[in-house]
Amino acid sequence: MKRLDYYWYSQNAVAWLLLPLSWLFCAIVKIRQILYRTKILSSSKLQRPVIIVGNITVGGTGKTPLLIALCGLLKDKGYNPGVISRGYNADSGSGVINGVHQVSGKDTAEQVGDEPLLIVKKTHCPVVIGQDRAAAGRLLLENNFCDIVLSDDGLQHYKLQRDLELAVVDSTQRFGNGFCIPAGPLREPVSRLDSVDIIITHKTGLGVDNDSVFELFFENPINLYTNESRPLDEFKSSRYHAVAGIGHPQRFFNQLKSNGLDIIEHAFPDHYSYEADDLCFADDLAIIMTEKDAVKCRSLGLENIWTIPVTAKLSESLQSRILASIENLNHE
């Protein structure tokens, strides 16, 4: 049986059948926006500028690698960024989602979610998770010296006021069939992009040549068991199982193939919680997976798994545009 998101990227009978529910969803979204705009529903403002890095679609657009790159850019320019995140799929039994929790390198992906743990490990910036991002932001500022707050996702979390909105759009997937959930992938109508500050497009293989584009590049694979690193070119002579539990696994697979790797594709649901049996294939071929999957699989103790780090590269003009927008916030 096909997953629902299979029908989101074309005009088809299933999508049309679900369209009345999409209209209802869009109506609720619009009413909610009006309630916040007219202050019938209250929102909170933090004591430091808040930058949202989000999207209007369900699934991955590369926003987490982009956020990681932005943390590095801001640190290089003398800022002290902190990050807030929902902590999707974190263990509610641990109490970190019912309230708020500052992520540490000792936490597990099961406790705090895969993306927050990945952000902590790659940026060394303070990260606080919580369903209430305003509460997460307050804890972040109370416990850490931060002069700017980045929100991983949260474009639709109007309970938290924001100073700058960066919306990420995938150049390939775009907006699918143009329908809202559940008939399509949209969390909000495409017209929502008219009100964001900067629209940033993720493109692959087209170069980062203007002020609104970033691209993801592979780094050298790392063995999860030994931490050994090898050049990517050395992986072109063998066949591998490729594993991805992200928003759009095919994008990862296509990028592997474009780098000359021979792979057997294994797509899992986004934020999937792996067990060792999921990765025990009938042969002894090595496994290659995303960093997001790796933070959940390192504890499995399997020796023949490699992860490929990904770096988001922004053009100089896009960096300048973002930094100028942030500088303007500090002068308001």
N, C-alpha and C positions, 0 to 999 in steps of 0.2 A: 504493500500500500504506500503510495507516494505521500510525502509530507506536504503540508499545506503550502509552504513557501515555494514548492515546485510550480505552482500555478500563478505566482505573483509576477512573472516576467513575460507574460503574453496575454492576449485577449482570448479567453477560453470559456467553456460552459461553466466550469466550477467558479471562476471569478465572477461571471455574470450572475450566477445563482446567489453568491454572497454579497452582491452589490448593495441590496437594501440595508444589510448590517453595516456596510461601510458608510453609507449615508448617515446612519444613526451615530456611528463613531465620530464622523466629521462634525456632526451637530453638537455632540457633547464636547469635543475639542474646542469648537468655536465659543460655546457658552462659557466654558472654563476660562478661555482667554479674556472674554468680556468681564467676567467676575473679578479677575485679577486686575484688569486695566482700570476698572471703576472702583477698585479697592473694597469691594464687597467681601472678597477673600483677601486676607492679609498676607503680605510677604515681608521677608526680613532682609536687611541690608547689613553686610559685614563692614568692619572698620578698615578693610583693605580692598583694593580693586579686585573684582571677580571676572575672570575670563572663562567663558564657556567654550569647550571644544566638543561639538556635538554634530548630530545629523538629523534629518527628518525621515530617515528610513530605518527599518529594522535590519539588523545584521551589520557586518563589518564594512567600513569604508576606509579603514586605515587610520582612524582617528587616534587610537592609542599610540601607535608609533609616532604619529605627528605630535601628540602631547609630550611624549618622551623627548623628542627633538626640541620642542619649545622650552622644556625645562633646561636642557643643555644650553640653548641660545640665551635664555634669561640669566642663567648663572654666569655665562661668559661676559655678559654685559653688566655684572655687578648686582643683579637682583637676587633675592632670596625667595624663590617660589616654593609654595606648598600645594598639595593636590588633594582634592576631595573626590570621592567616588561612591557610587551606590554599594559596590561590593556584591555584584550579581552572583547568585548561587552560593553565597557564603552560608555557613552553618548557622541557622537561626538559633539552634540549641545552645550555641556558645555565647549568646547574648550580644554579639557584635553588630547584629543588624537591628535588633529591637531597640538598641540604643546607638551609640557611636563608639568607634574603636580606632586607635592609631595603630597602623600596620607596622610590624617589625620584620626583620629578615628571618626571625625565628618562627613566625607564623607559617601555617600551611595554606595552600590554595583552598583546601576544604573549609578552613576557618574563615578566610577573609576574601575569597574569590581569586580567580586566576589573574585578572588584569591589574588589580591593586598590588598584588605581590610582585608581578613583573615590573610595574612602575617603580616600586621601592628598590628592587634589585638593580635596575638599570640607571636610575637617576640619583639614588641616595638622597632624594628629597623626602620630607615628611609627607605621609599619606594618611588621611583619615577617611574611614568608610562609614556609611549610615544611610538609611533610606531617606531621612530628613537631611538634605544637604546643607541647609542653613545651620542645623545643630552640628553637623560635621565640620562646617567652616568655623564655627565658634570655638570648638574644641581645638581645631588646628591652630588658631591664632592664640588661644590661651596657653598652649603648651609648647609653641615653637615661635622662633623669630622669623616671620614671613612678611614680606612687603607686597606680595601679590599671590592670589589664589587662582589656581587652574582647576576647573571642574571637568573631570573625565566623563563625557556625556552630560546630560542634564539640560539640554536645550528646551525640553518640555517641562522642566521642574520649576514652575513659576513661583513657587514658594520662596525661592532664593532670588533676590534681585541681582542683576548682572550689569557690568559696565561695558563689556565687549563680548560680542557673540561671533564665534568662528564656526561656520557650518561647512562640513566636509561632504563632498559629493564624489562618488566613484564614477569615473568617466565611462566605464563599460556598462555597469548595471544601471546607472542613472536612477530613474524613479520607477523602474519596472513598468507595469501596465498602467501606472498613474492613479491607481485606486488606493484608498486608505485601508487599513486593517479592518476585516480579515480577508477582503478580496484582493488586496495588494500589499505592498511593503511600506506604505506611507504612514508615519506616525502623525503627521500634520499635512495639510494640503501644500502643494508646491509653492503656492503664493506666500507661504511663511518665509521663504527665502528673501522676499522683498524687504523684510524688516531686519535682517541680520546685518552685521557690520562688514564682514568679509566672507565671501564664498571661496573655499579652497577646493580645488579639484585634484583628486588622486589619479594620476595617469601612469601607465607602465610602458616603458620603451619609447616614450615620446620626448624625453628630456625635460629638465626643469628650466624653462626659458622665459617665464614671465612672472608677474607678481601675484598669480593666483594658483600656481601649480606646485605640487610636490610629488616625489617619486620614491618608491621603496626599493632598496638594494640589499642583496644578500651579502653577508659576511662569511668568514670561514666557519664551516660546521664544527661543533663541539660535542664530544662524547659525554653523555649524561653520567656515565659510570666512572670514567677516569679523568674527565675534564680536559682530555687531550684535544687539541685543535689541529685541523688539517686544512690545506688549501682546497677550495671548492673544485678546482680542476681535477684533483685526484679522484673525485667521485664520478667522473664521466666514463670510467672504464668498467663499471659494474652495474648491476640492476639492484633497485632498492624498493622497499615498501614505503610509500609516502602517506603519512597520517596527518589529518587536519580536522580539528574540531573547532572551527571558527565560523564567522558569519557567511563567508563565501569560500569554501574549500577549493573550488576549482581555480580560483585566482592563484593560490599557492601552488597547486599542481602545474598550472600553465607556466608559472615563473620558473619552476624547477626544470620543466622540459625546455624552456627557452634558454636555460643555462647549460643545456646539453646532457641532462640526466635522464636515464632510462628508469621509469618508475611504474609501480603498480599502485593505483590510487585507492585510498581508504578514507572516505568522508564520514565524519561523525557530527552529531548535532553541536551547535555552538555551546561552549562552556561544558562540554561533556566531562563527566567524572570517570576516568579510566580505571580499569582493573587489569591486572597482569594478563588475564585470559584474553582481553581485547587485543593484545599485541603479540599473542602466540600464534604465528602463522605456520602453515604446513611445511615451509622450507626454512633454510637458515640464512636468508637474505637479511642484510641490515635494514634498519628502519630510520627514516628521516621524518622529523616533525617540526612544527612551528614552536617558537619560544613560548607562546601561550599554552600550548599543550605540555611543553617540557616541564613547566613549574608544577604540574600535577603528576608527572610521570617519574620524576627523579627519584622519588622514594620507593618506586617499585623494584629497584635494584637490578634491572635488566641491563646486560652489558653491551648489547649491540644496537643501542639507540643513539642517534645523532640529532642535534637540533641546529637549525640554521638561524643565527641572529639576523634581524632585519633592521636596517637604518633608514629613517626617513630623511631625505635630502631636500632642502628648500632652496629655491633660487635666491640670489642676493637681493633681488628686488622684492621678493615676498618677505624675506627677513626684515628688510628696511620698512616695508609697509606695516608689518605687525608691530615692530618696535616704535615706529612713529605714532601709531594709534595708542600704544601704552603710554608713551611719553605725554601725549595729549591728555590722558586721564589724570596724570599727576599734576597737570597745570589747571585743571578745572576746579 
